[in-house]
Amino acid sequence: MEERKWENMSSDCLVNIFKRLDLDMLLHDVPFVCKNWYQALLDNPLCWQNLVFPRNASESGNYQSRFARFLQFGGANVSAALDFVLNRSRGLATTVVLPSFTNIEDVLYVIDKCPALRFLAVPSHTFVVDYEDILDPVSGDYSFDSLASLDEFAEECYKQMSARKCNYMIQIIDKIELHCKDFVGLSVENAEFSNEVTSAIVSKLATLKYLVIDHAILDKKHLEIILLGCIDLEMLHIRDSLSFDENAYDVFKVYDVYILKLASRIKDFRYGDFEESSLWPFCEESDLLPFPDYIVYDDC
């Protein structure tokens, strides 16, 4: 009996296998097995449907260090590196988990390039706003110069940074509504939820099935709007988030019986400080193999 060779496996079989592999293997292992495997990977965008970057590619360890070398190709904002994998997917990517140092411009670019997108995880760095970001770009002076005290200055800084973070969320929601008609799952970290943000979620992403909110600012009234408006939610995870309701900094201290009753219809409603990956339903909906621990964004 003639021995069958891996390199002679049909293209359809290879694609069915490759689309279940993580991004690291697609970039650093599969292309170097043989020419047939490399060609199958290059010719079939279905292999690149699940683009899952590690939480922090700069961490020690073989997996992260290999990603660090790859991302250096894209420079400081990794735009070119993201463009590389997005071009391979040719608009067919359905799951994108972005690396922890992705900025807002890169997030919006990814959404533009992925009309088939169903699941998106946005890391904390996207919503980081520094004091320098609210300086006057011409003179270098602060854009507010009539404040009477340091406390007023700090309060005004916070207001402007908060407004900037909310604006980023609205930009992401608007882009998703415009380009991604089959979108069902969103994970955000370090975001801030205002009346405008929650209204945008309810009006433009009302068919969400999965929502993960991690290390965010989320008041009870905003959570209530989401629960009442997103009636298709099957999973809602709220992890290590804060609230300013009634001067309570633990959002879960202000979740009353009414909120818990609203959430009772959701199959998987979790809140608090839990360690397991919040993105596992994204994996089950896609063809990707189970997400490893590095997908959980613990810090930036």
C-alpha positions in Angstrom: 0.0 0.0 0.0 1.4 3.4 -1.0 2.2 5.7 1.9 0.2 8.9 1.8 2.1 12.1 2.3 0.9 15.2 4.2 2.1 17.5 1.5 -0.4 15.8 -1.0 -3.5 16.5 1.1 -6.2 18.2 -0.8 -6.6 21.9 -0.6 -10.1 21.7 0.8 -8.8 19.5 3.7 -6.0 21.8 4.4 -8.2 24.8 4.6 -10.6 23.0 6.9 -7.6 22.4 9.3 -5.9 25.8 8.9 -8.9 27.8 9.7 -9.0 26.2 13.1 -5.4 27.1 13.9 -4.4 30.2 15.9 -2.8 33.1 14.2 0.7 32.3 15.6 0.7 28.9 13.8 -0.6 30.5 10.6 2.3 33.0 10.6 5.2 31.0 12.0 4.6 27.3 11.4 2.3 26.3 8.5 4.1 28.3 5.8 7.4 26.5 6.4 6.1 22.9 6.3 6.1 22.6 2.5 5.3 24.5 -0.7 1.8 23.0 -1.0 0.8 24.1 2.6 2.2 27.6 2.0 0.3 27.9 -1.3 -3.0 26.6 0.3 -2.6 29.2 3.1 -1.8 32.0 0.6 -4.7 31.2 -1.8 -7.5 30.7 0.7 -8.8 33.6 2.7 -11.0 31.2 4.8 -7.8 30.2 6.6 -7.7 33.7 8.0 -11.2 34.1 9.4 -10.1 34.1 13.0 -7.5 36.7 13.8 -6.7 36.3 17.4 -3.7 38.2 18.7 -2.1 37.5 22.1 -3.0 39.8 25.0 0.5 41.2 25.2 3.0 40.3 22.5 5.9 41.9 24.4 5.7 39.3 27.3 8.3 36.7 27.7 7.9 33.2 26.3 8.2 31.7 22.9 4.7 32.4 21.7 4.7 36.1 22.7 8.3 36.7 21.5 7.5 35.4 18.1 4.5 37.7 17.8 6.7 40.6 19.1 9.0 40.1 16.1 6.1 39.9 13.7 4.5 43.1 15.1 7.8 45.0 14.9 7.3 44.7 11.1 4.4 47.2 11.6 6.2 49.8 13.6 5.0 51.3 16.9 1.3 51.4 16.0 1.3 47.9 14.3 -0.8 49.2 11.4 1.3 47.5 8.8 1.3 44.2 10.7 -2.5 44.3 11.0 -2.8 45.2 7.3 -0.7 42.1 6.5 -3.1 39.6 8.1 -6.2 41.6 7.0 -5.1 41.4 3.4 -4.7 37.7 3.8 -8.3 37.4 5.0 -9.6 39.5 2.0 -12.6 40.8 4.0 -13.7 37.4 5.3 -12.4 37.7 8.8 -15.2 37.0 11.3 -13.4 37.1 14.6 -10.8 39.7 15.5 -9.1 39.9 18.9 -6.7 42.8 18.8 -3.3 43.1 20.5 -3.2 45.1 23.7 -1.5 48.2 22.2 -3.9 48.8 19.4 -5.0 52.5 19.0 -8.4 53.8 17.9 -7.3 54.4 14.3 -6.3 50.8 14.0 -9.6 49.5 15.4 -11.6 51.6 12.9 -9.4 50.4 10.1 -9.9 46.8 11.0 -13.7 47.3 11.0 -13.5 48.9 7.6 -11.5 46.0 6.2 -13.8 43.2 7.7 -17.3 43.5 6.4 -17.9 39.8 7.5 -16.9 40.6 11.1 -19.1 39.0 13.8 -16.9 39.2 16.9 -14.5 42.0 18.0 -12.4 42.4 21.1 -11.0 45.9 21.8 -8.2 46.1 24.3 -7.7 48.7 27.1 -5.0 50.7 25.3 -7.5 51.8 22.7 -9.3 53.9 25.3 -6.2 55.3 27.0 -6.2 59.1 26.9 -3.2 61.0 28.2 -3.0 64.6 29.4 -1.0 65.4 26.4 -3.9 64.4 24.2 -6.0 67.3 25.5 -3.2 69.9 25.0 -3.5 72.6 22.4 -1.5 71.1 19.5 -0.2 74.5 18.3 0.8 76.4 21.4 1.3 73.6 23.8 -1.0 75.3 26.3 -3.9 73.6 27.9 -7.1 74.2 26.0 -8.7 75.6 29.2 -6.9 78.5 30.9 -9.6 80.1 33.0 -9.7 77.6 35.9 -9.3 78.9 39.4 -7.7 76.0 41.1 -5.8 72.8 40.7 -9.0 70.8 41.6 -10.9 72.6 38.8 -8.0 71.8 36.4 -8.0 68.1 37.3 -11.8 67.9 37.1 -11.8 69.6 33.6 -9.0 67.2 32.5 -11.1 64.2 33.6 -14.2 65.5 31.8 -12.3 65.9 28.6 -10.6 62.5 28.8 -14.0 60.9 29.7 -15.6 62.6 26.7 -12.8 61.4 24.4 -13.2 57.8 25.6 -16.9 57.9 25.0 -16.3 59.4 21.6 -14.1 56.4 20.7 -16.8 54.0 21.7 -19.3 55.8 19.5 -16.9 55.8 16.6 -16.5 52.0 16.9 -20.2 51.4 17.2 -21.0 53.6 14.1 -18.3 51.8 12.1 -19.7 48.4 13.0 -23.3 49.4 12.1 -22.1 50.7 8.8 -19.8 47.9 7.7 -20.7 44.7 9.7 -24.2 43.5 9.1 -23.8 40.1 10.9 -22.1 41.5 14.0 -23.1 39.7 17.2 -20.2 40.0 19.8 -18.3 42.8 21.3 -15.7 42.9 24.1 -14.3 46.2 25.4 -11.8 47.0 28.2 -11.2 50.3 29.9 -14.2 51.9 28.1 -16.6 54.4 29.5 -20.4 54.3 29.1 -22.4 57.5 28.8 -25.9 58.2 27.8 -24.8 58.6 24.2 -22.7 55.4 24.2 -25.5 53.2 25.6 -28.1 54.8 23.3 -25.8 54.0 20.4 -25.4 50.4 21.5 -29.2 49.9 21.8 -30.1 51.7 18.5 -27.2 50.5 16.3 -26.2 47.1 17.9 -29.5 46.0 19.2 -29.0 42.4 17.9 -25.9 41.8 20.0 -25.7 38.3 21.5 -22.5 38.6 23.4 -21.2 41.6 25.3 -18.1 41.7 27.5 -17.4 44.8 29.6 -14.0 44.7 31.4 -12.5 47.3 33.7 -15.0 49.9 32.5 -17.0 52.8 33.9 -20.6 51.6 33.9 -23.4 53.2 35.9 -26.6 51.4 36.8 -28.8 53.6 34.6 -26.6 52.7 31.6 -26.7 49.0 32.3 -30.5 49.2 32.6 -30.6 50.8 29.1 -28.5 48.0 27.7 -30.6 45.3 29.4 -33.9 46.8 28.2 -32.7 47.5 24.6 -30.5 44.5 23.7 -33.2 41.9 24.0 -31.1 39.2 22.1 -28.3 39.1 24.6 -27.3 35.6 25.5 -24.2 36.5 27.4 -23.3 39.5 29.4 -20.0 39.6 31.4 -19.1 42.6 33.5 -15.7 42.2 35.1 -13.9 44.6 37.5 -16.0 47.6 36.5 -16.7 50.8 38.4 -19.7 53.0 39.0 -20.2 56.5 40.2 -23.8 55.9 41.2 -24.5 57.1 44.7 -20.7 57.5 45.3 -20.3 53.8 45.1 -17.1 52.8 43.3 -18.0 49.1 43.2 -20.6 48.8 40.4 -22.1 45.7 41.9 -23.0 47.4 45.1 -25.6 49.4 43.3 -27.1 46.5 41.2 -30.4 46.2 42.9 -33.1 43.5 42.6 -34.6 45.2 39.5 -31.3 45.0 37.6 -30.8 41.4 38.5 -34.4 40.7 37.4 -33.8 42.3 34.0 -30.7 40.2 33.6 -32.4 36.9 34.6 -33.4 36.3 31.0 -29.8 36.2 29.9 -28.3 32.7 29.8 -24.9 33.7 31.0 -24.8 36.8 33.1 -21.6 37.2 35.2 -20.2 40.1 37.2 -17.4 40.7 39.6 -13.8 39.5 39.6 -13.6 36.3 37.7 -10.5 34.8 36.1 -11.7 32.6 33.3 -11.7 33.9 29.8 -14.8 36.0 28.9 -14.4 35.3 25.2 -15.1 31.6 25.2 -18.6 32.0 23.5 -16.8 33.8 20.6 -14.8 30.6 20.2 -17.9 28.3 20.2 -19.7 30.4 17.6 -16.6 30.4 15.3 -14.5 27.4 14.1 -11.6 28.4 16.2 -10.1 26.0 18.7 -10.7 26.9 22.4 -9.2 30.2 23.4 -6.1 29.9 25.7 -5.7 31.9 28.9 -3.6 34.6 27.2 -6.7 36.0 25.5 -8.0 37.4 28.8 -7.0 41.1 29.0 -5.9 41.5 32.6 -3.9 44.6 32.1 -2.2 46.7 29.5 
